[in-house]
Each structure stands twice: as C-alpha cells, then as structure tokens.
Amino acid sequence: MAQTRKLTTVQTALRVLAYLAEHPEGVEAARLAAFLGKSLSTAYALLASLVAEGFAEREGSLYKLSRTALARSPAPLVEPERLADALEELYLRTRERTYLALLDREGRLRLSTRGRQGLPKLSGVEEVIAEGFHALALGKAVLAFLEPEVQAGHLQNLRAYTPLTLTDPLTLEEELAKVRRMGFAVEIEEHALGLSSLAAPIFDPEGRVLGALGVVVPSRRFPYAFTRLVQAVQEVAKAASSYHPTEPVSVGSELLSQPLENLPEPPPTPACEEKAVPAPPRLVAEANLRDYRTEYERSLRDPEGFWAAWARRFFWFSPWKEVCRLEPPHHRWFVGAETNITYNALDRYAEGPRRNHLALIALAGDGAVHKLTYRELRDLTSRLAGGLRALGVGPGDRVAVYMPTGLEMALTFLACARIGAVHVAVPAGMGAQALRERLVDTGARLLVAADRMYQGGRVLPFAGLIEEAVQDLDLEVLWFSRGGNARPLEFWELVEAHRPNTPPLPVDSEHPLFILYTSGSTGKPKGVVHVHGGYMVGITYHLRALFDLKEGDVMWATADLSWIVGHSYGLYAPLLEGLTTVLRAERLDYPDPGSFYETLEECGVNVLLTSPTWLRTFRRHGEEWAKGADLGALRLVGCVGEYLAPEVWRWARNHLAHVLDNWWQTETGGPCLSTPVCMPAKPGKAGLPLPGVEMRVVDGLGRELPPGEKGHLVICKPFPHFMRTFWNDDRRYIEQWSRIPGCYTTGDIAVRDEEGYIALLGRSDDVIKAGELRIGTAEIEGAMLAHPAVAEAAAIGVPDPEGGEVVKVYVVLKTREASLEARAILSDKLKSHLRRQLGSLSLAIEVLIVERLPRTKSGKIMRRLLKAQELGADPGDLSTLEP
Amino acid sequence: MQIEQLLRTQAGYLAPEWERQAANLRDFWAEYRRSLEDPEGFWGEEARRFSWFQPFERVLEWKFPDHRWFLGGRTNITYNALDRHAKGPGRNRVALLYLGEDGREQKLTYGELLDRVARFATALRALGVREGDRVIVYMPLTPEGIIAMLACARIGAVHSVVYAGLGVAALRERIQDAGARLVVAGDVSYRRGKPVDLESIVLQATQGLDVHVVWFNRSKAVPEGPHHSDFNALLWRHKPEAEAVPLDSEHPLFILYTSGSTGKPKGVVHVHGGYMVGVAYHLRTFFDVKEDEVFWATSDIGWIVGHSYIVYAPLLLGVTSVLREGAPDYPDPSALWGAVERYRVNVIFTAPTAVRMFMKYGPEWPARHDLSSLRLLAVAGEPLNPEAWRWAYTHLMDEGRRGFVVDNWWQTELGGPTLGTPVTLEARPGFAGVPLPGVEAKVVDAEGKEVPPGKGGLLVLRRPFPHMMRTIWGDHGRYVRYWEEVPGGVYAAGDVASRSEDGYFTVLGRADDVLNVAGHRIGTAEVESALVSHPAVAEAAVIGVPDPIKGERIQAFAVLRAGWAKTPALQQEVVQHVRQQLGPIATPGELVFVDKLPKTRSGKILRRLLRAQALGQDPGDLSTLEE
C-alpha cells in the first residue's frame, strides 16, 4: 500500500510543478513520465490539466512552468477589517469550505469555518474525527512560522502529522519546501484519501504568527483548483496580516540555488555556527565542578598537586614517593605506592555503611536480572579470584575474556584485578582468527568464554569459534555455559567451589590492570595498556567533575563492557565511587525501541553514557517511544564514540536530558574533551579540554594553529589515566609521540574556536581533499544530517581521474521504504543540499542511498571498509565489524 | 568452674561483651525510668527523629480509655519510610530483599521502592481510592504486597491485609467489616514448591460484593476487565506522581484483624504517627539493628509482626529487610541458613515454632553454613520453652560467642514489643523478659489486685504507648472492654502471666478461649462456627492441645445431624470445609465425631473436660456438668 499510495494525485501534481520549476528549459511528457514512473498517458493527462488551469504552458513538445500563474493578483485585495471578514472573503473567492484557525494563549488552535451546509464528506474516515483534523494544514502553517522556542511549547498541542496522513510525510515535506521556495506561503496536507487542504499563516504587526487561513477540497479537484486556491489563500491571508515577513519572490531558476535564509523559511535549518546552550540552571547550580576555568588552570599549573589531591580519596597499602615521573614519552604515576583497584572499588564499601547499596544491575540477554550489593559483588569476586588462583593464574598473567556484557564478565575483570592478573577483553562476536591473534599476542594463560550470547532474539553460538581459536594453544578455557551443556571447567561451579576469602593483592600503582585492543579503524589492532593506580584516579575524577555523578546515583553506560567506555564507566569508575552501575547485554532497541526507555525508567538512571549511533537510532525511531516513559531521574546524557550532529544533540536534549558530547579514545582511558555542565555546550563541538588534559590543534610541525584553522588534534602531556604503552609494541607507542614533535597524535582532525571549544572533523585519514577544499568527513556528515530526510550518513573521498577526490556520501534515510524514483530525486536534492551547506557549489558530490552502514562494534562507521569497497582494495582487519 | 557455670545458668545468660558494648541502647534501666517518669518528653524526643510536615503541639492526650499522640502534627509514615532515604544518598541501598523457595531473588532499592509505591499510589487514586478508604490486601509475601500496603498509606487510604492463608469466609467477613471497595490480591502463593490457589478463594469471597480486584498474577496472564486490573500493568501505566499526603498523626494507617473469643474477628486500628514512632524505636533499641544491617523477620505481611518488622520499622530505619515466600524448611532444612550466609543477615526475628522445628531437624543443618554475620535472634509469638532457647543459643549462636537470643512478647493490639529481653540484660530462658521502655506491666487477679511474684495472674498494662491500637474498627465498645475487663483502669492483654522477684515476666497462655497455633491467634468460636456451617454438623467444640512444634494444635469435636454416618470420608470433608472457610492455619489437626458434647447445666460447652479427656488429665471439678 505504501508504495502505491505514496504519490497520490495531489502530490503528483505538486511534484510535476516542482519538476517544471527545476527545469526552466522545458520538459517533454515522456521525460516526465519516466520521472514519475507512470505511463505516458498519465503524464499527458496531468500536464493537460495543469495547462488548462493556467499553471503550466506548452511550447511545442515542451512543457514549462507558467509565469503568469504565479503573478500577483492584478487587483489588490481590500484589506478586511476583521479576520472574520477574511474567512468570508476566502469563502466567497473559492466557494470551498474555508477555515480560520487562531492561536490562543495555551497554544491551541481555535477554529471557525464557513462553507456550504455540512461538513465535507470523508470517504473511509470516521465522522467523529472530522472536525479535528481540518486544522492540520492550518496547524502546520502556524507551526512553521513560530519561533523555535515558542514552537517547542506548542508542539504538544499542534502536531505536524497525523496517523491519517496517507502520503509519506517526508516526501511530502520535500515537495512542499520547493513549492514554498516558489513563493507560495502555503502548507498542504492530505488528511485522508480524497481530501486535501491548503493554508497560509496570518501575522500580527510585530510579525508574530496569529493563526492561519485555509481551505479544504476533495483531492480529485485539487490539482485543477490548485492555482486558484493558492492565490486566493495567499492573498487573503496576506491581506489579513498586518505584517509581511518577506515579499514573495518571482519564480526563477536562480531561486533554487539561493541560500534558504533569504526565503520565508518555515523549517528551521541549522546555521553553521551553533548557538551555545547552557545546561538547565538547577544542574549548573548543583554541579560538582562549578568553575571550570579555575580548575583547568590549576590542573595545568600544578598537575602533581592536582592529581595527588584527588588520589587521596583512595586507599593505598603504601604511600607514593613521587606523584609523577616523566621520562618522555613514558610516564609513571604515584610512584612507589601500592594499591589494588578492587580494594577501592569493592572492599571499601563492602565493609562499610554502603555494603547493602546496589553496586551493579545486570540485565542479561536471556531476560535475567541480577542486582548485586557491594557486599555480594565483593564476595563473588573474591570467590572467583580464589578460583582463578586455583587454576594457576598469578599476578601479571594475562586472562582473555570473550563474553557478552553482564555479571560474569564484570566478575571476571574484578577477579583478575584482585589477584593482579591482567584482563584482556575481546569483544564477543569477533572472529576466531582475531581472537586467536589476541590470545597469541598477549600470551594469555586462561580464556574465560561464554558458549553463547543472546541478542536480538537470536542465539549466537560461540563454542565452535572458541575451540577453533584456541586450537593448539597452551591455555585453559573457563566456560560460562548457558545451553545446559556443561563443560569440564565451568564458571559458576568454580565460583561456588571457593570461599569468599581471597583478599585483594597489593600491587604497584603501575601494575598493569588490563590490555584493550583498539577498534581497527586505523589498521592492525594495538593492545593499549592501563594500570591500577593512575587509571583509578583519573577516570573517577572525570566521573565526578564531568559526568557530575552524585551520591545515590545510578549510571548507565550503554557501551559493551569489552570497550574502553564499558571498562571505565560501565564498571570501574562507578564502583570506585560507590555508585550503582547498569549493565545491559541486549541491543538497546530489542525487542522494540521502547525497551531503551524502559531500562532508563525501571533502573532510575540518572546519568546515561551512550553513543551517537544509538541517539541517532532512537531519533529515527521517533519520540513516540519515549512518550510513556517517566524519565524524571535522568539528568545528563553523555555521548561518545564519534561525531554527534547538532540535530541529534538537540533531539536528545529535548527528549532525554542535557547532553554532554565528549571525545576520548581507548588510549586516553577517560574523557579529554567535553563541556562540563557549568559551561554552555556548543552542539556539534566535542567541547573544551578537560581539567588535567592539555590539548591543542596543531599543524604538521606541532605549531599551534589559530582559532578557526583545521589541524591535528594532539595531547601535550600525559595524565594519570593515559595509556602506558602498547602491549609488546612500545615502539609504536613512542612513534605515536613522535609523529608530531613533542606531542601525542590522536589521529583526529579538529578545529578550535575563539573560546577554546574544539570541534572534531574526522580522522586524519578521513579528510577529503576535493579541489581546494580540505573537508573532514564528519563535517560532511553533519551537514547531511541537517537534512530532514537523513537518518545516518557516512562520507568518504574517492579519487577522481583528475587526481583530486570526489566526495561520496552514503546515506540511510529515515523512512524505510522509498521507491526508486523517490530515491533518485532525493539523492539529487541531497546533493544540492550538501553543496549549499558546505558553501561550495562546485563540489563534486555523489550521494548513494543505502539500507545500512557498516560499523565497528563500538558503533563507529567503518569508512575504511566503504572506501575499500569503493576502490576494490583490501579492507584490512575487519575483526571489529558488527556482524 | 562448674559452680560458676551453674551460677550463670541460674542467673541467666549474658550477650557477648562486644555485643553489649555496641548496643544501640546501652543503659536500659536509665532509659526505662525516663520513659515512665517523663513519657511525653521521652516519646516526643523519639518522634522528632522523623520528618513532620507540621510539627506536633502536644505529645499525649490521655482521656481514659482513649489516647492520642503527637496532636496537631502532620506526617505520613511513607515519607519517613521511603522519601527520606530515596531522596538522599540512601537511594541505592537495598530496601527489600525478596527470596523465593527456588532461590529466586528480587531486590528493590529505596529509590526503586519509592518509584513503584508512588506509581501504585497514583494508580489507586485513578481507581477512585480516596483518603480514609479501606483497601483489602490479600497477597502472598512478595514486594508487590508491600508496595500495595505502602501505596495505600501514601495517599491516606487504610490497608487491611488479610493473611493469604485464610479462607473464603474469613476474607469475606473482613472485606465486609472494613467496608472495602478494592481488593489487591494474588492469584497464587508458592509453598513447598507448589502453587497454592488464592484466586478461587478471592472469587468466592467477593461474589456478589461491589469490589474491584487488582490481581497480582503469577500463574497466568489475565486480560484486564471492568472489575479487575492487573497489578503490574496498572503500576507501569501510571507515573510515580503521587506524593506522600500530609496526614494527621492520628490518621488510621491500617486495620489488622485478630481473633477474639467471641468468634467475630476484631479490626485493630493503628495510626500513622504513634505507630511510626513506636515500632521504629523498638527496632533500634530492642532488636538493636544498625544502619547498614540486614534484618529478617520471618513472619508474613498478614500478621502484625510482618506489618511492623518486615515493612514499616526496617524501612523507617533505612535498613535492608528480607522477606522469603514459602516454607523455611523447603527445599531442605537449611534453606533459611543458606540465605543467612548468602545475604549476611545480621538479625533474625522468628517464632518459637520455627525454632522448635529447626531443633527437630538437628544442629547439622545450620552447621553447614557460615552464620558469622548473625548476631541476634529474637523470638516472639508464643512462649519460647527453655530447651528451644538453649538450643538456639548453643547451635545458632555458637554458645553465645556469635551473638544472643532474646525473647519478647506482644500482640496485634500493641503494635510492637512490650515485654522483652534487651541485649544488655541477662536472658532467662522461659521468661519473655522485662517491660520495655514506655510499658508499665503488672500481673493482677480478677479484681485488679497485683499478685505476689511467682503467682499466676492476668497480664495488664497500666498506661498506653504511642504504637498501641486506637480502636476496634466499627466497634469502639469492644476497644473500651479491653480497658474495663479488669478493674483499675488497665489494659487486659488476655494472657496469663507471672512475674519473678526481679521483674522478669513469663507468659503462660491465653486467659480466654483463644488458641495460639504456631503463634497465630485463633478463636475457638471461629473454628466452631466454621464447623457447624457444614450441613452434616449439628454442634461442635474446639480445644487446643499441646504440640511439640506448633505450641498448640486444634482438636475438634463434632456432633452430626441425624442421617449422617460417621465415616472417615465425612471427617475429611468437614476438615476440608473448615480449611476452605478459614484457611490452613485454622484447620483442625484432628476431628472426632461424638454423640454429644459435655455441657454445663447452663448449656455452655465444657472445653475443660474435653481437654482433660484428650490429654488424659484430671478433669477437675465436674459439678456443673450436665447429666
């Protein structure tokens, strides 16, 4: 139904008009038929009726838009004294049912109507709803001209679309935008099969929208009456207004390439420079960090004092002799001290007044919910730690972990850390070869593995894959089996077999805690090494200062535990601070998008840390899913992983909570750039360098660039939670510090503004050189996402024969089904949209509409793979690709 | 050494030194004296530990026999039990820890519990429940049952929990007596691994009554209808909007029915202010619970112990309260001890019948588990015999090295412990203990004259305390009778007791025709009327005979109507009939068909004779026996 009903007569007529406007040279009927995907006779019939109505003209075999059709009315309308007169006037001029909608203080539309007796007959629609939805086109007309802030207040009462709309709203919106650009300040809505309406806004002397005037007609007459109706509605509404926002512009081909800002512009389009948005006043007033500038300066002036002060909140078995010892590029923190991250994360609380506080809420993929108090988590960790010792795992030994996010994985991490073993998480789902590579690289002594994973209603079996990966390797596998098929060495049996009496082993501050391989968006995976002391100190500082966690809070980091975000904010930092963390194994939108909101609601989540991918996904699913949920507890939404487009930022802020975009990497352990709640956020920008982190945007020689200039994002000095080295590959670590002299190269391209906010433009290998232009892929994607029809976008550069690059953008649309011809039109539109947004009209752009984008498991778009596909090259290590 | 041991035995037992040192109430006698010398100052101070929307102007108004506390004050017990903790750093502390027999657990933090309660309270309002309306809660021991209770209290409705083991007649009678229009009920409860059907009992009990039922369904999904809603669907449909309504201190909190000697159960009424202050005081001072501890009252929300010490007092203090559905010895006799080890329970409050049961199973079951967290075992409900006390002391408390065993005595009417052995005093097995702060207890004869130490008499209380009942629902005259039964303006507890020289009380049993079966009060009249409601039974009499585990068990005698044969099948049928009417706890353990019942000349059934016959004792004076 959706396919065939997509373009009804009215819409077809509109599309024809738009097409004619786009082709001032004239169009043949055959070409139009091909464009519409309809028969030649249909095209002729349409054109004939448009010509008959004076809307189009014929020159030989070519059809063109009629210029006279849109000329101003020769006799200017006598200004009606009252709006009621306008309604009457419109009726007299159209002889159709007319409506006047006036906005009241509460944002409701009050309707009055004039017409022949009775309501228009509605086929297939219940009588009862008839009155209400006449307001639709009227409502849209009003909405479009409300200030965005005011609009938000009215949105609950005015809805742009109804379930009754048969046409695809976005496609319709596209067509309307064109019509508006031609000077019709009209809105159109097809309520139901056979009924259409048309409306125009009315303004008061200050230019505020008062309401709208409109007309309702049976659709079959609509294309023919269109010109007449448009003129009547527009003129009467204009006469009724005491203010005229913009003079209608005469139609011309140059109009289409004009920037939208000059037009009576209904849908708000994002300007290039985003306005800064402060956090809600209560958040600012109660923020843990109230004076960012002072704190930041202090952290750089006296990093040792700064970090030592924070480190004193933890227990150290023996004190440090030196806060920091720098041997560039190597660095050591809390030198000489002994601690254990699990003592601070578990025992401190398990023996104190927080013993019965929840440490962990684990929502397993099979529907099981585990809630563990600090005391229980400590006991289970201690039991498992005893079990690992019994298996011969000792301090410094590597233990690989291949499990879905959940209680068992968390216990494995903590138990390893408790006895000084080093955990190496390998994301579940990664292939046998990649797993084997990591097992070999780390020389793991034990692999803790799940035999399966439940996701999206499917069972993903791992047993075969694991057996393949460990073949001929000298290591044991500790199984977490859920299929009823118990193996010789079982996770829970091992836990049960030991008493909770294995204490945390005091280890040196610099003792390795874990190795984590970075996702392969840059080639061969690297094993990033983090340590007990500095990591513990650094990540907790940012938990409090940036994510603003308070006592009694619940935090939910949606990232898989096997990613750095999961390590730092799904597990260690919340536990170290005695808070409650939520772990969820299942996809956030399974069984439906409401599931995400349910978890937020049921667990009473205060701070959410998620990725742009998920926010985009939920935006695409629509806010209806959020409607029933009570998100009163949710204060902040952190978002990390890739570029967060302003539209998505705003959507999340409107529907979830204040958003903290932040930038960091596996290598940095915790956030580096973000906007603490005491500072206004700039959507689209990652934010300011956080306390303790000195970052710059530099040129290839390490010279700092002035604001506004694009360059390499670098870290000037290590901080406690910065990685120590790459496992078995210290050369690569040193190299990372020497590519640009004196600093650590993040591999990202960024630009800084006057106030110090940094925007990420993409990976340095993601920069496209098109002609004179150096454009980050993120910039292109951001511009693309500003288009209402686009859900996701990925840009790559493809070499063109002239030696430059062509921008190729892969786009996923918001609406799932779109016919081929609709896609063709849309991709053309997107091209011109992108050119306008980037301010370069000559840019060579290709737009390809696809169903989905390849992503790494952490949600980053694998541009490398897109590029390889494009060029037929070897895509390299794809082990982190989402299945 | 031996002599010392003997002396110690005679002198009683002391809690370990560390436990006495760490006690919340170190100097019991100073506190006790103060509570009697200046009751208003004493209870006023306790009351000020809580949040009041409007502070009280006067602590006590005592117009015999009516007493009112914290006059002019406005509060809400759920604000103090939930909001106070959930809106602060205690938000993520576990409030309720539910355990199923199958090892299932469910935890609700203070934050979550408040959220659920506020949602259900909003839902109750949407169903038309208003301040002062009565709501019957007929639920298994689950967090949902507690949510229903708290939600009522939050909006000022009065909950009346009916133990989910009671039968059709008992439930119907309570619904009607309370005038409830809403029943929150479970479809099943689980015991010994099997579902126990509650649904049919509720359906029969509500037949023809204008009540809406909110079903907590666990055995099946039932679509909602005009007269019934689904508990969870209803809860999640509503937002947690309902705030705690400020209520007068004397606003009724709940009605809890207890058996009397006349057959008709009495609806004991407790109120928001005084009850809150009193039950929390005793959890802190008598049960000696500390802020970060896990407390487990093994009772059920259908009893006063459950109201006070599963639900209200633990939440008021912000500790973790354990509830376990099902039998404590299922799936095996160490089920309870396994849970103590796993959840590191610190204080247990249980019934003598449970202790005797564990005694029967033997010490090897608790010995399998690490009970190192357990430091106090409190016991109440019926007299705890010295053997059981010593067994618990030896095998559960490791000869007193691990902790202590304390007895206590109270009743539905009294809301919280009244006589008891505080941890700082020595325990005397067989003695419930001394009057607790606020309590002035005496043993008197029928004329109200105090009897000498060592002599049996009636247990009376000479003054009210905040958590003592206010009235009997719909029958204030019956409340007044409590205070007029014994001359001298005292409250007659209905129990027979005796007092030692140094003030320790031992409670011997009921003074009236009320049985105490496993700690549950059952009126003989109630059981008798259930028996005669069977078409075959013409006349019936019920007595209590001693039982090694339950304390007392019911033995019934029935005279059949003409035309009915004394068959075992009929015996079964009549017992089943009583079970259906009153529930399993009031079911006779034995039913004997007799040709006639011994009666006095005035026509009263001589239970004494039946009892003597059943026990093979001397029946005593039979002069009044009808020939």
Interface residues (C-beta under 8 A of the other chain):
Chain A: G352 P353 R354 R355 N356 H357 L358 K371 T373 R375 E376 E551 G552 D553 V554 L579 T580 E602 G604 D630 G632 A633
Chain B: G88 P89 G90 R91 N92 R93 V94 K107 T109 G111 E112 D115 K239 P240 E291 D292 E293 V294 V319 T320 Y343 R344
